[in-house]
Amino acid sequence: MAPKHSSLVPLIFLLLLLISVRHSSGAGHDYHDALRKSILFFEGQRSGKLPPDQRIKWRRDSALHDGASAGVDLTGGYYDAGDNVKFVFPMAFTTTLLSWSIIDFKRNMGSELGNAVKAVKWATDFLLKATAKEGVIYVQVGDAFSDHSCWERPEDMDTLRTVFKIDQNHPGSDVAGEIAAALAAASIVFRSLDASYSNLLLDRAVKVFEFANRHRGAYSSSLHSAVCPFYCDFDGYQDELLWGAAWLHKATRRRQYREYIVKNEVVLRAGDTINEFGWDNKHAGINVLISKEVLMGRAPDLKSFQVNADAFICSILPGISHPQVQYSPGGLIVKPGVCNMQHVTSLSFLLLAYSNYLSHSNHVVPCGSMSATPALLKHIAKRQVDYILGDNPQRMSYMVGYGPHYPLRIHHRGSSLPSVAAHSARIGCKEGSRYFFSPNPNPNRLIGAVVGGPNITDSFPDARPFFQESEPTTYVNAPLVGLLAYFSAHP
């Protein structure tokens, strides 16, 4: 497809360039250092028995009896954010995006590839435990309401560690579909590193997907009182079924998954909300992932997914008539909801991934009277990454530990309370409140944590009570790993 030319293209480039220059820190970013720190963050989120090579030393073992009340071992995995609950839905999405980051950008990770793989395995080891029992999938450990009434270190937890599960009578195709996607994606990561582990992940992904497809329903319907409003599925389970099938097709190349995608494209609404991507909504990701096959000329019967992916790209470009995202005065992507930075990193990851697919197939995206080139998509994605790292009106890096000025009072229990090494005595549920409300910086730096970020006016309150802005999450960092890897090799 020959590129189309339009006067709008240089205007958009000029707009983005002016924004970048206006808020530039004046020096290039050390993307590899940011990559290292972004991966290190996951070690600060670890639950369970910490390994000897644990690098964030202020953390200690925690939640060593998770699953005991149900007679199973559910230790390990990640705390998804600043609390001490293990929500499997966002944990699985984090795993999928970490794996996708490695699959597409491992050549750019250099010395950090091993640490990125370890971050995936810490999650997949837990997901294997959560899916080990036939016909049952454990989808949450910890009572969220009990946990959120306390401000205490994970090492001190005395809140309820209730175990929640789905089964054939209480379905959860959304969380099961995401787990299947995560295991399938991770199986690709380990294929050349540990064949037996890769096969184990893939076999389990197949079984979990069969369960998700056979027993259809949203897990927030089955477990509403436990998972809502924290990780309630607002978007339905249909997208996770397509998402899981897409990753299983990529991992297995089995025709049955391709046929499933073709047969269920309309039924499972692949063309809905195509400009959304995150732990709850997989539509943009589905279309971009599948489009790689189409662009390479290997799947003409899936052409509609490329049409959807192109429409997604056009919907988020700055300067178009009816954009589906807003941009702050400083140039940050802004969408409604909690933790805006999840939209920034996830959508930017898709822009970068799709730009590479377009480059390799010599395509551009037609957007009305203009065309979006791979270079433009990379430029927009890089602008978002640079904003996170400090090129913004606040001159603040939104990654803890990167740059001279970053958030000091993040909404994170372990970071904000004295470490066990500094304060060996237990800090009770309500005793932590004085640390929560303290104006002092957090005593423990959660290196690499990317917070929810500034609002539509580029303002940011560096204070724990403003959790929407100051709380870090694993699913913000996961796609950022891929972005930072690429830009570390292509600054």
Backbone torsions as a table, in degrees:
resi	resn	phi	psi	omega
1	MET	NA	122.5	-179.0
2	ALA	-76.7	139.4	178.9
3	PRO	-63.0	140.2	173.8
4	LYS	-94.6	151.3	-177.4
5	HIS	-112.6	144.2	178.3
6	SER	-153.4	147.3	178.2
7	SER	-66.5	-16.6	-179.8
8	LEU	-69.9	-30.5	-176.0
9	VAL	-61.8	-53.5	177.6
10	PRO	-63.0	-29.8	178.2
11	LEU	-64.4	-42.1	178.1
12	ILE	-66.0	-43.6	176.8
13	PHE	-58.1	-43.3	-179.2
14	LEU	-63.2	-43.3	178.7
15	LEU	-58.1	-48.6	-179.3
16	LEU	-65.6	-38.8	-179.4
17	LEU	-65.0	-42.8	178.9
18	LEU	-61.4	-42.8	178.0
19	ILE	-61.0	-44.1	-177.9
20	SER	-62.8	-43.6	-178.2
21	VAL	-67.9	-40.7	-177.0
22	ARG	-60.5	-38.5	-175.3
23	HIS	-111.4	16.9	-178.4
24	SER	-71.1	146.1	176.9
25	SER	-77.7	-8.0	176.9
26	GLY	92.7	-4.9	179.1
27	ALA	-142.5	153.2	178.8
28	GLY	-68.2	156.4	-179.4
29	HIS	-89.3	150.7	174.3
30	ASP	-89.4	85.0	-174.4
31	TYR	-65.7	-31.6	179.3
32	HIS	-68.6	-38.8	175.9
33	ASP	-63.5	-41.8	177.7
34	ALA	-64.8	-36.9	176.5
35	LEU	-62.2	-47.3	-179.8
36	ARG	-58.3	-43.1	-178.0
37	LYS	-72.1	-36.0	179.4
38	SER	-63.2	-37.3	177.1
39	ILE	-74.8	-37.7	179.3
40	LEU	-59.0	-34.1	179.2
41	PHE	-50.4	-38.5	-177.0
42	PHE	-63.1	-28.4	177.7
43	GLU	-68.3	-30.2	176.4
44	GLY	-72.3	-17.1	-179.2
45	GLN	-98.4	2.0	-176.1
46	ARG	-66.5	140.5	170.9
47	SER	-112.0	154.3	176.5
48	GLY	99.9	-158.7	-179.7
49	LYS	-80.5	115.9	-176.4
50	LEU	-76.7	144.7	-177.0
51	PRO	-80.0	165.2	-179.9
52	PRO	-61.3	-27.5	-178.2
53	ASP	-92.3	16.6	176.1
54	GLN	-56.5	127.1	-174.7
55	ARG	-97.5	-28.2	175.2
56	ILE	-86.2	98.8	-166.3
57	LYS	-77.6	-19.3	-178.7
58	TRP	-75.9	-12.0	173.6
59	ARG	-82.5	153.6	176.8
60	ARG	-134.8	175.2	177.6
61	ASP	-56.9	145.8	179.7
62	SER	-153.3	156.3	175.5
63	ALA	50.8	50.5	-175.4
64	LEU	-79.4	-4.4	179.0
65	HIS	-117.0	16.6	179.6
66	ASP	-58.2	130.2	-179.6
67	GLY	95.2	-15.1	-175.8
68	ALA	-59.3	-36.4	-178.7
69	SER	-64.9	-20.7	178.4
70	ALA	-106.6	5.0	178.8
71	GLY	74.3	25.0	179.9
72	VAL	-133.3	162.0	176.8
73	ASP	-96.1	109.4	177.6
74	LEU	-122.0	33.8	175.6
75	THR	-76.9	158.6	179.1
76	GLY	96.3	-164.5	-178.5
77	GLY	76.6	-166.5	-174.8
78	TYR	-121.9	145.3	161.5
79	TYR	-77.8	130.3	-169.5
80	ASP	-74.4	-25.8	-172.2
81	ALA	-148.5	-133.1	-177.4
82	GLY	-93.2	3.7	178.7
83	ASP	-105.5	-170.4	-174.1
84	ASN	-118.4	21.4	177.0
85	VAL	-94.1	146.9	173.4
86	LYS	-104.5	101.0	176.7
87	PHE	-93.3	115.9	-172.3
88	VAL	-74.4	-28.8	-179.4
89	PHE	-59.5	-57.5	177.3
90	PRO	-68.4	-28.2	177.4
91	MET	-63.9	-41.3	179.4
92	ALA	-67.5	-41.5	177.4
93	PHE	-61.4	-42.5	175.3
94	THR	-54.7	-44.4	-179.1
95	THR	-64.4	-41.8	178.7
96	THR	-61.4	-45.6	-176.6
97	LEU	-73.0	-34.5	173.1
98	LEU	-62.2	-42.7	179.8
99	SER	-65.3	-43.9	178.5
100	TRP	-61.8	-39.2	176.7
101	SER	-57.6	-43.2	-179.8
102	ILE	-71.1	-43.6	-178.6
103	ILE	-57.5	-45.3	-175.6
104	ASP	-86.7	-26.4	-169.9
105	PHE	-129.8	19.6	-177.6
106	LYS	-63.5	-29.1	180.0
107	ARG	-65.3	-19.7	-178.3
108	ASN	-99.2	0.1	-173.5
109	MET	-85.9	-20.3	178.3
110	GLY	55.4	-129.6	-175.7
111	SER	-68.9	-11.8	-178.4
112	GLU	-90.7	-3.2	-179.1
113	LEU	-59.2	-44.2	-179.4
114	GLY	-60.4	-40.9	178.9
115	ASN	-68.3	-35.3	177.5
116	ALA	-65.6	-40.7	178.2
117	VAL	-64.5	-40.6	177.1
118	LYS	-61.1	-37.6	179.2
119	ALA	-64.2	-38.7	176.3
120	VAL	-65.9	-45.2	-174.9
121	LYS	-66.7	-31.7	177.2
122	TRP	-61.2	-32.7	178.2
123	ALA	-80.7	-45.0	-175.6
124	THR	-68.4	-32.2	174.7
125	ASP	-58.9	-40.5	177.7
126	PHE	-69.7	-43.2	-178.6
127	LEU	-62.6	-32.4	175.1
128	LEU	-65.6	-39.2	176.3
129	LYS	-64.7	-41.8	-175.7
130	ALA	-68.4	-19.1	-177.2
131	THR	-116.5	14.9	-173.5
132	ALA	-74.9	-25.4	-176.0
133	LYS	-91.9	123.4	-177.0
134	GLU	-56.6	128.6	175.6
135	GLY	78.0	6.3	-179.6
136	VAL	-137.1	137.5	173.3
137	ILE	-130.5	125.3	178.8
138	TYR	-86.6	125.3	-168.4
139	VAL	-118.9	-1.5	177.9
140	GLN	-165.5	140.0	174.0
141	VAL	-127.0	116.3	-179.4
142	GLY	115.9	136.6	175.9
143	ASP	-83.7	115.0	-172.5
144	ALA	-64.6	-36.3	-178.4
145	PHE	-70.3	-40.7	175.8
146	SER	-63.3	-44.2	-178.9
147	ASP	-63.6	-42.6	-175.4
148	HIS	-75.5	-8.0	175.7
149	SER	-87.9	-4.7	-178.7
150	CYS	-120.1	158.9	170.7
151	TRP	-130.2	90.0	-175.5
152	GLU	-142.0	157.9	-179.3
153	ARG	-66.3	148.7	175.0
154	PRO	-60.3	-29.4	179.3
155	GLU	-68.4	-18.7	-177.3
156	ASP	-106.2	-0.1	-169.2
157	MET	-46.9	127.3	171.0
158	ASP	-128.9	15.5	175.6
159	THR	-80.5	167.5	-176.6
160	LEU	-64.0	128.8	176.3
161	ARG	-104.1	51.8	-179.9
162	THR	-60.7	141.3	179.5
163	VAL	-104.4	130.7	179.5
164	PHE	-117.4	140.0	-175.5
165	LYS	-136.3	163.1	169.0
166	ILE	-117.5	153.5	176.2
167	ASP	-153.6	-169.4	-174.4
168	GLN	-65.6	-25.8	178.0
169	ASN	-89.6	-14.3	179.0
170	HIS	-134.7	76.9	-170.6
171	PRO	-71.2	164.1	177.6
172	GLY	-159.7	68.1	-176.4
173	SER	-63.5	-27.0	180.0
174	ASP	-66.8	-55.4	-178.9
175	VAL	-69.8	-37.4	178.0
176	ALA	-66.4	-40.6	177.8
177	GLY	-63.0	-38.4	178.4
178	GLU	-69.7	-38.2	176.5
179	ILE	-62.7	-42.5	177.6
180	ALA	-59.9	-43.3	177.7
181	ALA	-61.3	-44.5	-178.4
182	ALA	-62.3	-46.3	-178.9
183	LEU	-66.4	-39.4	179.2
184	ALA	-66.8	-45.7	179.0
185	ALA	-61.9	-43.9	179.9
186	ALA	-65.0	-31.2	178.5
187	SER	-62.1	-31.8	176.7
188	ILE	-68.9	-40.6	178.7
189	VAL	-58.0	-42.4	-173.9
190	PHE	-91.5	-1.8	-174.3
191	ARG	-56.1	-41.7	-178.8
192	SER	-95.9	-1.9	-176.8
193	LEU	-106.0	-38.8	-177.0
194	ASP	-155.0	90.3	-172.4
195	ALA	-61.2	-39.6	-177.9
196	SER	-67.8	-39.7	178.1
197	TYR	-67.8	-39.8	177.6
198	SER	-60.1	-43.7	178.9
199	ASN	-65.1	-38.6	177.9
200	LEU	-61.8	-44.9	179.1
201	LEU	-61.9	-43.2	-177.3
202	LEU	-69.6	-41.9	177.6
203	ASP	-60.4	-41.2	179.9
204	ARG	-69.2	-37.4	177.8
205	ALA	-59.5	-42.0	179.0
206	VAL	-60.7	-45.9	-178.9
207	LYS	-66.9	-41.6	-179.3
208	VAL	-66.5	-38.9	178.1
209	PHE	-65.6	-40.8	177.1
210	GLU	-59.1	-41.4	177.7
211	PHE	-63.3	-45.7	-178.6
212	ALA	-61.6	-40.7	-176.8
213	ASN	-76.2	-35.5	-177.3
214	ARG	-74.1	-40.1	-177.5
215	HIS	-111.8	85.8	-171.8
216	ARG	-85.6	140.8	178.4
217	GLY	159.5	161.4	179.7
218	ALA	-88.7	137.1	-177.6
219	TYR	-68.9	-23.9	178.2
220	SER	-76.8	-11.5	169.1
221	SER	-81.3	-40.3	179.9
222	SER	-73.7	-34.3	-173.7
223	LEU	-126.3	39.6	-170.9
224	HIS	-54.7	-45.8	-174.9
225	SER	-68.5	-18.9	-178.2
226	ALA	-94.2	-39.5	-171.2
227	VAL	-101.0	-17.3	180.0
228	CYS	-100.7	140.8	8.1
229	PRO	-93.7	14.3	-170.9
230	PHE	-72.3	-60.5	176.7
231	TYR	-131.2	52.7	175.2
232	CYS	-70.1	137.7	179.4
233	ASP	-84.4	102.0	-178.9
234	PHE	-85.1	-16.7	-170.2
235	ASP	-102.2	-3.0	-178.1
236	GLY	87.5	165.6	-175.2
237	TYR	-92.4	-8.4	-172.7
238	GLN	-62.3	-40.4	-178.0
239	ASP	-64.8	-35.8	179.2
240	GLU	-67.5	-29.4	176.1
241	LEU	-67.2	-44.4	176.6
242	LEU	-65.7	-40.5	179.1
243	TRP	-60.9	-47.2	178.4
244	GLY	-63.1	-42.1	178.7
245	ALA	-64.0	-39.2	-179.5
246	ALA	-63.6	-42.3	179.0
247	TRP	-72.0	-35.4	176.5
248	LEU	-66.4	-36.5	175.9
249	HIS	-65.1	-41.9	179.2
250	LYS	-64.3	-36.4	-176.4
251	ALA	-81.9	-30.9	-173.4
252	THR	-108.8	-26.9	-171.7
253	ARG	61.8	19.1	-179.9
254	ARG	-77.1	136.1	-176.3
255	ARG	-62.2	-29.9	-175.4
256	GLN	-60.2	-33.6	-179.3
257	TYR	-76.9	-34.5	175.1
258	ARG	-65.6	-41.9	177.8
259	GLU	-64.8	-36.7	177.7
260	TYR	-61.4	-44.6	-178.9
261	ILE	-62.9	-46.5	-179.0
262	VAL	-63.6	-45.2	-176.5
263	LYS	-66.8	-34.8	-172.3
264	ASN	-104.7	5.7	-177.7
265	GLU	-53.8	-48.9	-178.0
266	VAL	-78.6	-43.4	-177.8
267	VAL	-60.1	-40.0	-178.2
268	LEU	-96.0	11.1	167.9
269	ARG	59.2	55.3	179.8
270	ALA	-63.4	-27.0	-177.3
271	GLY	-89.0	3.7	180.0
272	ASP	-78.8	151.4	172.7
273	THR	33.0	54.8	-171.6
274	ILE	-70.4	-9.6	-179.9
275	ASN	-98.2	12.8	-180.0
276	GLU	-108.9	142.7	174.6
277	PHE	-159.3	124.6	178.5
278	GLY	178.7	-166.5	-176.0
279	TRP	-62.1	-24.4	-176.7
280	ASP	-99.8	-30.9	-172.4
281	ASN	-126.9	118.2	-173.8
282	LYS	-105.3	6.2	-167.7
283	HIS	-58.9	-49.8	-179.1
284	ALA	-62.8	-39.5	179.5
285	GLY	-64.4	-40.6	177.8
286	ILE	-57.6	-49.7	-175.2
287	ASN	-67.3	-38.9	177.9
288	VAL	-68.0	-44.5	-178.7
289	LEU	-60.2	-48.3	-177.8
290	ILE	-70.4	-30.7	-177.2
291	SER	-62.9	-25.2	178.5
292	LYS	-56.8	-42.4	178.7
293	GLU	-62.3	-42.0	-178.4
294	VAL	-65.5	-47.0	-178.1
295	LEU	-63.8	-28.1	178.1
296	MET	-85.1	1.6	176.5
297	GLY	79.2	18.6	-175.3
298	ARG	-105.0	-3.6	-175.3
299	ALA	-149.7	66.8	179.9
300	PRO	-62.5	-24.3	179.3
301	ASP	-73.1	-7.6	178.4
302	LEU	-109.0	20.6	-176.4
303	LYS	-55.9	-32.7	-177.8
304	SER	-62.6	-27.2	178.0
305	PHE	-69.6	-35.7	175.7
306	GLN	-67.6	-37.7	175.9
307	VAL	-59.5	-43.6	177.7
308	ASN	-64.0	-42.1	-179.4
309	ALA	-64.2	-41.5	176.6
310	ASP	-60.9	-42.5	179.7
311	ALA	-64.0	-37.1	175.8
312	PHE	-60.5	-47.4	179.6
313	ILE	-57.7	-48.4	-178.6
314	CYS	-62.6	-31.5	-174.5
315	SER	-72.4	-17.1	-176.9
316	ILE	-115.2	5.1	178.1
317	LEU	-69.1	136.5	173.7
318	PRO	-70.6	143.7	175.8
319	GLY	93.5	-4.7	178.1
320	ILE	-83.8	168.7	-172.4
321	SER	-67.4	-43.6	-175.4
322	HIS	-130.5	69.5	-178.9
323	PRO	-66.8	148.7	178.6
324	GLN	-95.1	2.1	172.2
325	VAL	-130.9	157.5	173.3
326	GLN	-101.4	158.3	173.2
327	TYR	-122.3	133.6	177.6
328	SER	-69.5	165.4	176.7
329	PRO	-55.1	-30.5	178.7
330	GLY	-83.7	-4.3	174.9
331	GLY	101.8	9.0	-178.6
332	LEU	-85.3	136.3	172.0
333	ILE	-61.9	132.9	179.8
334	VAL	-133.5	126.9	174.6
335	LYS	-130.1	152.8	-179.7
336	PRO	-62.9	152.2	175.1
337	GLY	120.2	175.0	-180.0
338	VAL	-76.2	145.4	174.9
339	CYS	57.9	73.5	-178.2
340	ASN	-60.1	-30.3	-174.3
341	MET	-63.5	-20.9	175.8
342	GLN	-63.4	-35.6	177.2
343	HIS	-69.5	-39.7	-177.6
344	VAL	-60.6	-51.8	-175.1
345	THR	-74.5	-39.3	-178.3
346	SER	-68.2	-46.5	179.7
347	LEU	-67.4	-37.3	177.8
348	SER	-65.5	-37.9	176.9
349	PHE	-60.5	-44.0	179.4
350	LEU	-65.1	-38.9	176.0
351	LEU	-58.3	-45.4	-178.7
352	LEU	-68.3	-46.3	179.6
353	ALA	-59.5	-45.5	-177.7
354	TYR	-68.1	-35.2	177.8
355	SER	-61.2	-37.9	177.2
356	ASN	-67.5	-41.4	178.5
357	TYR	-63.4	-40.4	178.2
358	LEU	-64.5	-43.1	-178.9
359	SER	-60.6	-44.6	-176.9
360	HIS	-69.3	-20.3	-179.6
361	SER	-110.2	5.3	177.8
362	ASN	58.6	47.0	179.0
363	HIS	-117.8	160.9	167.8
364	VAL	-130.7	168.4	-179.4
365	VAL	-103.3	117.5	176.4
366	PRO	-76.2	124.9	178.9
367	CYS	-126.5	81.8	-178.9
368	GLY	66.0	-120.1	-177.2
369	SER	-86.2	2.2	-179.6
370	MET	-129.7	171.7	176.1
371	SER	-128.5	139.1	177.1
372	ALA	-97.6	114.9	-178.9
373	THR	-85.8	161.3	173.9
374	PRO	-55.5	-37.8	179.9
375	ALA	-62.9	-38.5	178.5
376	LEU	-65.0	-43.7	-179.9
377	LEU	-62.2	-42.2	177.3
378	LYS	-63.6	-39.0	-179.2
379	HIS	-63.7	-43.9	179.6
380	ILE	-64.5	-43.9	179.2
381	ALA	-62.0	-43.7	-179.6
382	LYS	-64.6	-37.5	177.9
383	ARG	-59.9	-38.8	178.7
384	GLN	-67.1	-42.6	178.6
385	VAL	-62.5	-44.5	-179.9
386	ASP	-64.0	-36.4	175.8
387	TYR	-59.4	-47.2	-179.8
388	ILE	-58.9	-38.0	-174.4
389	LEU	-84.5	-2.9	173.2
390	GLY	135.9	-9.1	178.8
391	ASP	-85.7	76.7	-175.2
392	ASN	-153.1	167.8	-176.2
393	PRO	-58.6	-28.6	179.3
394	GLN	-81.2	-9.7	-172.9
395	ARG	53.2	36.3	-176.2
396	MET	-118.1	133.7	168.1
397	SER	-78.1	133.3	177.8
398	TYR	-93.3	12.7	171.9
399	MET	-107.4	120.6	-179.6
400	VAL	-61.3	128.8	176.2
401	GLY	90.3	-5.4	177.7
402	TYR	-105.2	128.0	178.4
403	GLY	80.1	174.3	-176.3
404	PRO	-79.3	-17.4	-173.4
405	HIS	-136.7	114.3	-177.8
406	TYR	-150.3	167.3	-177.5
407	PRO	-59.3	135.7	-178.0
408	LEU	-111.3	-13.1	-174.3
409	ARG	-127.8	57.0	-175.6
410	ILE	-71.5	151.2	-179.9
411	HIS	-79.1	86.0	-174.9
412	HIS	-156.2	119.7	-173.6
413	ARG	-58.6	-56.4	-175.9
414	GLY	-60.6	-36.6	-179.9
415	SER	-71.6	-34.7	-172.1
416	SER	-88.1	-15.3	-179.8
417	LEU	-101.9	152.0	177.4
418	PRO	-56.6	141.3	179.7
419	SER	-69.2	165.8	177.6
420	VAL	-62.3	-36.3	179.0
421	ALA	-64.7	-35.5	-178.4
422	ALA	-86.1	-24.8	-176.4
423	HIS	-147.2	90.3	-171.9
424	SER	-71.5	-26.0	-179.5
425	ALA	-70.4	148.6	-179.9
426	ARG	-63.7	141.5	174.1
427	ILE	-109.4	114.0	-173.4
428	GLY	-71.5	173.0	-175.2
429	CYS	-48.4	-54.1	-176.7
430	LYS	-90.6	-14.0	179.3
431	GLU	-66.0	-24.2	-178.5
432	GLY	-76.8	-10.1	-175.9
433	SER	-59.4	-36.1	-177.6
434	ARG	-66.1	-28.7	175.8
435	TYR	-75.7	-35.2	178.9
436	PHE	-61.3	-43.8	-176.2
437	PHE	-88.9	-3.8	-178.8
438	SER	-66.7	141.4	175.1
439	PRO	-80.7	-4.2	-177.5
440	ASN	-74.1	152.4	175.6
441	PRO	-62.2	154.9	176.3
442	ASN	-60.6	137.7	-179.3
443	PRO	-71.9	-23.9	-178.0
444	ASN	-117.3	122.9	179.9
445	ARG	-82.7	122.0	176.0
446	LEU	-89.5	80.8	-172.8
447	ILE	-56.2	131.8	176.4
448	GLY	91.6	-10.7	-179.2
449	ALA	-65.4	128.8	175.1
450	VAL	-105.8	122.6	-173.9
451	VAL	-80.3	174.5	-179.4
452	GLY	-61.9	-28.1	168.9
453	GLY	96.4	177.9	-175.6
454	PRO	-73.5	169.7	-179.6
455	ASN	-93.2	-168.8	-174.7
456	ILE	-62.6	-20.4	178.7
457	THR	-97.8	8.8	180.0
458	ASP	70.8	14.1	178.5
459	SER	-91.7	148.7	-175.8
460	PHE	-141.5	118.5	175.6
461	PRO	-88.8	111.9	-179.4
462	ASP	-81.4	75.0	-176.1
463	ALA	-149.4	138.2	-175.8
464	ARG	-58.2	-40.8	-177.4
465	PRO	-62.2	-22.6	178.7
466	PHE	-86.3	72.6	-170.8
467	PHE	-65.8	-31.8	-179.5
468	GLN	-59.9	-33.9	-179.3
469	GLU	-93.7	-32.4	-167.2
470	SER	-108.0	0.6	-179.0
471	GLU	-94.1	130.3	175.0
472	PRO	-85.8	156.4	176.9
473	THR	-141.7	151.5	-179.8
474	THR	-65.7	-31.8	-175.0
475	TYR	-81.3	-5.0	166.8
476	VAL	-80.3	-43.2	-176.5
477	ASN	-72.9	-31.8	-172.5
478	ALA	-57.9	-52.4	177.3
479	PRO	-70.9	-25.6	178.3
480	LEU	-63.5	-29.8	177.6
481	VAL	-57.5	-45.9	178.7
482	GLY	-65.7	-42.2	179.0
483	LEU	-60.8	-47.9	-178.4
484	LEU	-66.6	-35.4	177.2
485	ALA	-61.0	-47.7	-178.6
486	TYR	-62.5	-47.9	-175.2
487	PHE	-74.3	-17.2	173.0
488	SER	-69.0	-27.3	177.5
489	ALA	-97.1	-18.4	-179.1
490	HIS	-132.9	64.9	-175.1
491	PRO	-65.6	NA	NA
